[in-house]
Amino acid sequence: MKYQPDNPLIVQSDSTILLEVNNTKYQEARICISRFSELEKSPEHIHTYRITPLSLWNAASSGLDPNTIIDQLNAYSKYDVPQNVLRDILEFTGRYGKVRLTKADDSDVLLLHSTDPIFIEEISHNKSALPYIAGRKDDNHLEIKPEHRGMIKQVLIKMGFPVEDLAGYRQGTPHPIHLRAETSAGHPFNLRHYQEDSVACFYQAGSVRGGSGVIVLPCGAGKTIIGIAVMSQLQTQTLILCTNIVAVRQWMDEILDKTDIRPEDIGEYSGEKKEIKPITISTYQILTYRKDKQSDFAHFHLFNSQQWGLIIYDEVHLLPAPIFRITSSIQSTRRLGLTATLIREDGHESDVFSLIGPKKQDIPWKELEKEGWIATAFCHEIRVPLPDHLRMQHAMATSKTQYRIASENTAKISIVQKLLEKHKNDNVLIIGQFLTQLDEITEVIKAPLITGSTKNEERQRLYSEFKSGKIKILIVSKVANFSVDLPDANVAIQISGTFGSRQEEAQRLGRILRPKKTGEHAHFYSIITRETADQKYAAKRQLFLTEQGYSYEIIDSKSLE
């Protein structure tokens, strides 16, 4: 057995990887293994990653071959990589592309193809797959009805057979859209190099290997621009799905600013307007609306109201279950998912893989920070004690109530005030989960508050005044987690969050990552109550950002006195 003590990795037989943080090769090893494994734990000295079938399939779909994965593990491992892990890497990575969906000649019939007839035999006898199989053509092909294209992919990925979908896509109704050389304000406009690469990875020169997939880039890196560039590439009517009305209108503004499309060709389909135009932008909320659980989804007709040639799913990691279901039935339409992180707290990452498409591009956040495309950010965790008058109440409460007591710890308010004094010349977002806590802070510091009940006109006004510098401090609930463009925000203070949500932590840091005109750094503060569930969940929340290379400076609240 080899032993290379200077290396930072220990690969274990349960497919976990232990990574030493205090090692000179830590950063380079972390970047390598993050392409094919998932971070599970990140205490101070040893981080734990896990190799999973899905992490390997995403790696394979992005062009990473098993030999490269094995070579990288061998290069950084202290000990020999266990043989069972090597076999799993070869087997699971090799499974991607072993089962393919193609279209039969001059027919709408889909063929599920594998060069290995044993795979076909196993699939044809699986009870979950049987309802979607129309017949058997030969030892290497099964016939699949076109309307079952999504369902069969969902079933097969659960069986361990990730399908490479090469059945192609309908063109959709043509609609001209071209990128401007200058924005509407007269500023030069062109795609950044990684944006061009992302479009090329998705489009694949128009071949059947392109047309569906997910682009993963940090907040502030211009995912909207990539979506617009794909629209320009395809020249087709497009449906864009967003998280909220603010995002809908930001997409509209960006499209009008960066392309030659006419305003009358863009429609908003929301709770306020029901326009269907060649380019239609809607929200997940309106599409999943129904009167009660027994009623139909009243607005699903939007998916079939036009011959869409492209559907863009903004913040694709948030896709609600009903949108997954309708997406399963429209697999002949090109689909682009955009997100800062593919993490789903419900564990449905495999549904994103099978129904939207595999990961096409994933650029490390620190790489774009190094190039200056996103702001340099520093993360800080400030730990405050639980006041004596709350300790007994906390001790006697249920676990859920304990978390709320710790999250709403009133001692956090004085910390917020100290941070505001420190950053009195900065543009500060205060972000929290619990409305009573946000109301208390609003009362103390006299800053405006945006919550889910704030009317859209008022939200737009406050966001606009924050952008212009008229407002220097803005308090927001979780409604501002996603798709809110506040380019000059450079400080975020998180006072409470959604339990251990890793994607929420990433999105909240993302609110301050747009590069600043003056080049100043961004600061992300998370105020947590020490020795409580608040601290435990904070550790989980930080996992994704740790994987991206961020570290949290731990600060005792007493040091701020």
N, C-alpha and C positions, 0 to 999 in steps of 0.2 A: 504494500500500500504506500502510495506517495504521501509526502507531507510537505506542504509549502506554507510555512508559518506566517510569511508576509502577506498572504492572500486574505481577502476579507470575507469569503463565503464558506459556509458549511451546508452542503446539500444533504438532506436527510431522506430516508427511504419512504416517508409518508408524503413526499413531494413538497415539503416545506424547505425554504432556503433561509438560513440565518445570515444576516449581513452585519458585520462589525462597523459601527459608526465611526469610531476613533481609529480609522485605518487610512493610510495615505491613498489607497485605491478605492475608497468608499464611493466617491462621486462617479467615477467611470464605471464601476461595477453596478451601481444603482441604475444608471442610465441603460445599461445593457439588459439587466434582468427585468426592468419594468416593461420591456417590450413583449415579454412572454409570460409574465407572472403577475400576481395581484398582492398588494401589501395588506397584511392582516393586523399586525401590531407594530407600534413604533415607540417603545420605551427609550430611555436615554441612550443605552449602549448597544443594544442588539435589536435590529428590525427583522420581522418575520414576514417573508413572502411565501406564496403558495402557487405552484404550477397547477392549473386546472385545464380540463378539456377545452373550455371556452376561451381561456387566455391563449392556448396554443392554436385554436382555430382562427382567432383574430390575427395572431401573428402570421399564420400561414396565408391568410387572405391578403395580408399587406405585403407578401413577398418574402417573408422570413422563412428560410428552409430549416429543417430539423438539424442538419449538420452544423449550421451556423450557431444554432441554439446550444448544441452540445459543446461546440468549440469554445463558446463564451463561458459556459459553466466550468469547463476544464481549466480555462485560462485564469479564473478567479477563485477557484475552490481550493481550500486547504488540503482536503482529502479527495480520494477518488470519488467520483459521482456514483451513487448506488446503481447497480445494473438494472433494477426494476424501473428506476426513474428514466434511465436512458431508453429502455424499451417503450415506456409510456410516451415519451417525447416522439419517438419514431412512429409509433402506432397512431396516436391521436393527431399529430400534425399530418401524417400521411392519409388520414381519413378525409381531410378536406379536399374535395375534388374527385374523390372516388365514386361519389354518387352525384349525378348531374341531371338537371332538367333541361331538355331540349324540345324543340318543336318539330313534329313530323312534317315531311315534305308536303307542300301544298295542302296543309290541313291545320285546323286549330287544335288538333289533338296534341297533348303534351306527352313526352316520353321520359320516364325516369330510367336513366341508363347507368350501368356500372360494368366495368370490365371484369369484375369478380361476380360470377353467377351466385355464389354463396350469399353475398349481400342481398341480391335480388330475391333469393329464396327466403331469407330471414324476413325481409320487409313484407313479402307477399303473404306471410303467415302471421303477421303481427295484427292483433285484434284492433288496435287503435288506427292502423293504416288502412285496413280493409275497406272502410266506407268510402275512401277516396281513390281507390284503384278501380279503373274501368275494365281492365282486362290485362292479359299477359301476351305480349307480342312474341317474345322468344326468351332464351335463357338470360339475356342481358338487358331486356327492356320490359317495363311495365307501362301501360297506358294510364294517364291521369287526366281527368276532366279539367278543362281550363279553369272553371270556377273553384276548383279545389287546389289550385297552385299554392296558395298560402298555407292552407290547412295541412297539406302533406309535408311541407317544410317544417312546420311546427312539430308535427308528430315525429319526424325523422331526427330532428336535433335532440329530442328527448330520448330517442333510441341510441344516440351516439353517432348518428350519421349526418353531419352537416352537409346540406345540399348546396352545390354550386349551381346557381340558377343562370342558365345560358339560353333561356327560351325567348329572350328578346322582349321588346316593348313596342306598343303602338306609338305612332308619331304624335298624335294629338292634333288639334286644330292649329295650323301655323299662325304665329303672330310675331311681327318684327319687333325686336328690341335690341338696341346697340349701346355699348358703353360710350360715354362721352370722353373726349380727351381733356376736357375741363369741366369742373363742376358747374352747377347753375350760377354759383357766385364768382366764377372765373378763375378758380384755383386749379392748377394742374392735377390731373387724376390718372393714375395707372395702378395696376395690380402689383402688390408686393410679390417677391419671388415665391414665398411659401403659399400665397393665395393662388398664383398660377399653377403651382405644383398640385394643390388640392383639387382645382378644377380638372386638371389633366388626369389625376388619379380616379376621379369620379367618372369622367366622360369616356376615358379609354378609347379615344379616337372614334367614338360612335359605335364601337363594337358591342356585341352581346355581353362582353365581360364588364362593360361599364353600365351606368344607368341606375344603379341602386347601391346605397351604402351610406356610411356615416363619416362625417369629418369632425374630428375632435381637436379643438383649439381653445386656448385660454380666453376668458372674457377679455374684451378689449382688443383682440387680435384681428377683428374684422370678419367674423363668420357671415354677417349679413352681406358683405361685399362678395364673398365667395358664392353665396346663393344667387345674387344678382348676376354674377359672371357666368354661372351655369345656365341661367335663364337666357342670357345673351348667346351662349353657345348653342342652345337647343332651338331658340326661335319659335317657341310654342306657348299656347295658353297655359297658365300656371296657377295652381292653388297653393297658397302659403298659409300654414297653420301656426298660431302663436299662443303665448300663455295669457295675454291680456290685451285690452284695448290700447294701452300705452305702447305696447310692442307693435301692434297693428299699425299705428300711426307713425311710429319710427321707421318701420319698413317702407311705408308709403313715401315718407320724406326722403329716405335714402334712394329709393328707386327713381323718384323724380329728379333728385340731385345728381345722380350718377349715370342716368340713361336718357335716351331721347324719347321715351314713351310719353304719350299724352296723358294729362290728368284724367280725362274722361274715359281712359281705358283701364283705370285702376278702381276696383270696388272694395268697399268695406262691408263685410258680412259679420255683424256683431249684434249685441243686444240693443244697440241704438240704430243701426242701419242694416238693411237687407239688400245690398247691391251685389249683382253678379255680373262681372265684367271679364274681359280677356285675362286680366291679372286680378285675382280676387284674394283678399287677405282676411282670414277669419280667426276665431279663438277656439281653443279646445272647450272652453266653458259653454259657448253657445251650441257647439256641435253635440255635446253630451247632455244637453238640457232635455228633460222630459217631465211631464206633469207628475208622474208617480212611477214606481218601479214596474208596473204592469203596462205602461204606455210605451208606444214606439218613440224613437228618437226623432223629434219633429223636423230636425234640420239636416238629417243624413242625406237628403236629396241633393245637397250641394256637391257631393262627391260625383254624382252622375249628371249634374245639370249642364256641364260642358264636356267637350272632349279634351280633358286636361292631358297635356303631354308631360307634365311634371308636377309632383306634389312635394313641397318643402315642409319638413317638420322642424320648426324651431324648438330649441330645448327638447330634443327628442327623448332624452332620458326621463321626461315627465309624462310621456304618453299615457293617457288614461286607458283602462281596459276596453271601453267601447270603441275607441279609435283603433286599437289593435285589431279588434274584430272586423271593422269595416276595411281596414288596410289589408287584412287577409284575403278579402274578396276582390281587391283591385290591384293584383300583382302585375298586371300588364302595363301599368302606368309607372313611369320612372319615379323614383323616390330618393330624395336627399334628406338625410338627417343631419342636424347641426347641434353641437353640444360642447360644453367645456369638460364634461365628464360623463362616461357611460355608466357610472354607478347608479343603480336603482336600489333603494332600500327594501323593495319588495322582492328582489331577487329575479326579476324578469328580464335580465340582460339578454338571455337567449332568444326571447321574443323579438327584441330589437334586431338581433343578428339575423334571424330567419325571415322577418317580415319587412324590415326596412332595408337591411343588407349588412354586410360585414363592414368592419372599420376600414376605411380607405386611407385615412391620413390621421396621424396622431403625433403632434410635435410637442416635445417637452416644454413646459412653461419657462424653465430657466434658460433654455436655448433662445427663445424669443426675447426674454429679458436681456440676455447678454448682447443681442443684436440691437436692442433699443426699441423694439416694436411694442413692448409693454413696459410699464413702469417697474423699477426696482422696488420691491416691497419687503418690509420687515414685519414679522409677526411677533406679538407679545401676548403672553397669558398672565394676567394679573390675578393673584389669588387673595381673596378677602375672607376673613373669618365670619362664621355665623354668630350674630349677636346673642348674648345670653338669654334674652327674653324670647328668642325663637328656638333655642336648642331643645327644650323639653317638648314643645309643640312638634318639632321635627322628629324627635325620637319616637313619639307615639303615633305618627301618621303612617298611612299606607305608602308604598314605594312611589306611586304616582304623585301623591300629595307631597311627599318629601322632596321630589324633584322640583315641584313648583315652588315650595317654600324656599329652597336653596336658590332657584333661578331668580326669584323676586326679592331676594335679600336686599333690604333697604340700605345696607352698608355700601352697595354698589353705586348709589347716587352720588355720594361724596367723591368717589373715585372718578366718576364721569366729570364732575366739576373740576377736579384737579387736572384731568387730561385736557379739558377745554381751555383751561388757563395756559397749559403748556403749548397748545396748538391754536392760540387765539387768532393767528393770522392765516390759518388753513381753512380748507373747505371740508367740513366734518359731517359724516353720516352717523347717526346713532340708530342701531338696528336691534330690535327685540321681538320676542315671540308673544309675550303676554300683554294684553291691552291695558290692564290696570297698572302695570308697571310703567308702560309708556306714558300713560296719563299722568302718573306721579312725576315722572321726569320732565314732561312738558310743563307742568305747573311750576317746577323748581327753576328750570333754566329759561323758560319763556321762549321756546323755539317752536315752530310749526310742526304739526304731526300729520302723517299720511297713513291711513289704515284702509282696510277693505271697504269700510263704509264711506270713505271720502269720495265725493262725486268726481267723475273723470275730468270735468272742467277745472275743478279745484286742484286736482293732482297735476294737470298740465301746467296750471299757473305757477304752482309751487316749484315744480321741476324747472320751469323756465326761469324763475327768479333765482333759483340756486345756481343754474348754469351761468346766468348773467353776473353773479356775484352780489346781487341785492340781498340774498339770504346766505349766510355763512355756515349755518347749522341747520340740518334737517333731520327730524326724527321719523323713522319709518318702521312699519311692521313688516311681516314676511312678504307683503305684496311687492316690495322692492327687491326681493331676492333675484328676480329674473328680468332680463331684457329691458333694463332701465339704463338709458345712456346719459350718464352724468360725468362728462369727460374731465372736469376740473376737481372732482372729489379726490382728495389725497389722504384722508384719514377716515377710518371706519372704526366705530366702537360698538362691539357686540355685547349686549347685556344679558341676552338669553336666546336660546335656540330650540330647534325641534329635536330633542333628545340627542341621539348620536348621529344625526344626518351628515354624512360626509359631503354629499353634493351641495347641501345648503352652505356649509363652510366654504367650499370652493366658490360658489356663486357670490357669497358675501364679500370675500376677498376680491372677487372679480369686479365689484362695483368701483374699486379704486385703482384698477390696473391700466387704465388708458394712459398712454405716455403724456407727461405734462409738458406744456410749452416751455416752461423754465427749467425742466429737467429734474425737479425735486423728487425725492423718494416718497413712497407711500408707506403708511403705517396702519397696521391692522391690530386692534386691541380686542382681546376676548377677556371679559371680566367674569370670573367664576368663583363660586364659594368652595373653599378648600375642605377636604375630607368629607365630601357629600357626593351624591349621585351627579351633581352638576360637574364636579371634577372628573368623575368616571366617564360621563358622556362626552365631555370635552376632549378627552384622550381619543375617543373613537372618531369624533368629528374631524380631528386633525389628520387622520390617516391619509386621505387623498393628497392634501397639500404636502405632507411629509414625503409622499411618494414622488411628488414633483420637485423635491429638493429644498423645500422651505423648512426652517426650524423655528421653534417658538422660544423666545427668551422668557424664562419664568421669573416673574417679579412679585415679591411680597408687597402687599398693599402698604405695609408700614414704611417701606422705603420711599413712598410717595409723599409722606408727611412733610 
